[in-house]
Amino acid sequence: MTAPAAIEVRQLAKRFGATTVLAPLDLTVPRGAIFALIGHNGAGKSMLMKLLLNIVQPSEGHANVLGMPTSQLRGEAFTRIGYVSESQEMPEWMTVGALMAHLRPMYPRWDDAGLLEELDLPAERKIRELSRGMRMKAALASVLAFGPELLLMDEPFSGLDPAVRTELIQALLDRTHTEDPARATTIVISSHDLDEMESFATHVGFLQRGTLLFAQPIDALLTRCREVTVTFEGDVAASVRAKLPEGCVAAESSGAMLRFVDLRVHVEDHEGAIRALMPDAVQVQSEPMSLRTIFLALNKAPRAEERGRA
Ligand SMILES: Nc1ncnc2c1ncn2[C@@H]1O[C@H](COP(=O)(O)OP(=O)(O)OP(=O)(O)O)[C@@H](O)[C@H]1O
């Protein structure tokens, strides 16, 4: 029997009074995925994680994690699910070594052999004496050691220098990922560093003001989004721009030049497809995009993207 998806969400929503913080959303995160949850400040990323952890209860809909309904998550379930957040509360008075010793008996699969050395963490130092980067290392060590099947990380690297970020990501990948996706830890990670996310995530979900605009493998997203520049003979770019099909967003025109982002790419010869759409074009250029440039384009034309999916 195949294992259930790591996360299965159906019509999950959260409201506070008349304020909708998360509109009903569906989401499936396969086992072994590294799922980057992206979106502006206040988009609902932390709220979605809290709903998945049963820290907050939904207004409607339901979610399963590791095959368990979130409403039933308690006690033993949390020996299989790890959570690391930017504002992680830690027992400040303990040393790093004492924290590890305190947690060890609670987890059947605990294995911290070599972990503190790997992360360059001094076992004898009190947590309150640690720098921001070291605190985050200690927080990460305390979840990596119990071998979680699912790890939710809410902006774990914010404010850390690039060297520490790289070290943490390496430790994370070394400890959680194997050739076999069925045995790998599923990671959901929210971050504002999109270049970093693109470098190691396998999937991406984009939350915009409480609405999940899409969730899909990063490769598929990068394939379907291209930045297009079209040059015409005369001063016609603005009129062509006005007739762009849905799914072409973030359009700008000036004189004979039109630039836009096409979110609907499904053919190999994309330039040919644009030429067919715009027979008066003199020159057509279709360039691949990064996760960061796609994010910026979607923010210029959020509703167009939603229509583009319909
Ligand atoms: N208890 C609450 N009552 C009312 N509104 C809330 C509550 N908790 C969170 N919110 C609102 O929910 C929205 C989403 O917040 P959330 O913390 O999930 O955003 P985020 O995407 O994680 O943002 P950031 O990137 O800044 O961390 C925000 O507008 C926030 O004000």
The ligand as an SDF file (V2000), in Angstrom:
LIG
                    3D

 31 33  0  0  0  0  0  0  0  0999 V2000
   -5.2110   35.8150   16.0130 N   0  0  0  0  0  0  0  0  0  0  0  0
   -5.3990   36.5630   14.9090 C   0  0  0  0  0  0  0  0  0  0  0  0
   -6.4690   37.3570   14.7780 N   0  0  0  0  0  0  0  0  0  0  0  0
   -6.6820   38.0920   13.6650 C   0  0  0  0  0  0  0  0  0  0  0  0
   -5.8590   38.1050   12.6120 N   0  0  0  0  0  0  0  0  0  0  0  0
   -4.7630   37.3230   12.6740 C   0  0  0  0  0  0  0  0  0  0  0  0
   -4.4740   36.5180   13.8230 C   0  0  0  0  0  0  0  0  0  0  0  0
   -3.3240   35.8650   13.5760 N   0  0  0  0  0  0  0  0  0  0  0  0
   -2.9100   36.2510   12.3510 C   0  0  0  0  0  0  0  0  0  0  0  0
   -3.7710   37.1370   11.8140 N   0  0  0  0  0  0  0  0  0  0  0  0
   -3.6630   37.7800   10.4860 C   0  0  0  0  0  0  0  0  0  0  0  0
   -3.5060   36.7650    9.5230 O   0  0  0  0  0  0  0  0  0  0  0  0
   -2.7780   37.2770    8.4200 C   0  0  0  0  0  0  0  0  0  0  0  0
   -1.7310   36.2780    8.0300 C   0  0  0  0  0  0  0  0  0  0  0  0
   -0.7140   36.2600    9.0090 O   0  0  0  0  0  0  0  0  0  0  0  0
    0.5320   35.2910    8.9070 P   0  0  0  0  0  0  0  0  0  0  0  0
    1.3410   35.4980   10.1390 O   0  0  0  0  0  0  0  0  0  0  0  0
    0.0690   33.9240    8.6010 O   0  0  0  0  0  0  0  0  0  0  0  0
    1.2990   35.9100    7.6370 O   0  0  0  0  0  0  0  0  0  0  0  0
    2.6910   35.4630    7.0030 P   0  0  0  0  0  0  0  0  0  0  0  0
    2.4410   35.1780    5.5650 O   0  0  0  0  0  0  0  0  0  0  0  0
    3.3120   34.3830    7.8060 O   0  0  0  0  0  0  0  0  0  0  0  0
    3.5200   36.8100    7.1260 O   0  0  0  0  0  0  0  0  0  0  0  0
    5.0950   37.0940    7.3970 P   0  0  0  0  0  0  0  0  0  0  0  0
    5.7890   36.8300    6.0910 O   0  0  0  0  0  0  0  0  0  0  0  0
    5.0990   38.5290    7.7560 O   0  0  0  0  0  0  0  0  0  0  0  0
    5.5330   36.1950    8.5090 O   0  0  0  0  0  0  0  0  0  0  0  0
   -2.2230   38.6060    8.8350 C   0  0  0  0  0  0  0  0  0  0  0  0
   -2.9900   39.6270    8.2240 O   0  0  0  0  0  0  0  0  0  0  0  0
   -2.4060   38.6180   10.3260 C   0  0  0  0  0  0  0  0  0  0  0  0
   -2.6400   39.9210   10.8060 O   0  0  0  0  0  0  0  0  0  0  0  0
  1  2  1  0
  2  3  1  0
  2  7  2  0
  3  4  2  0
  4  5  1  0
  5  6  2  0
  6  7  1  0
  6 10  1  0
  7  8  1  0
  8  9  2  0
  9 10  1  0
 10 11  1  0
 11 12  1  0
 11 30  1  0
 12 13  1  0
 13 14  1  0
 13 28  1  0
 14 15  1  0
 15 16  1  0
 16 17  2  0
 16 18  1  0
 16 19  1  0
 19 20  1  0
 20 21  2  0
 20 22  1  0
 20 23  1  0
 23 24  1  0
 24 25  2  0
 24 26  1  0
 24 27  1  0
 28 29  1  0
 28 30  1  0
 30 31  1  0
M  END
$$$$
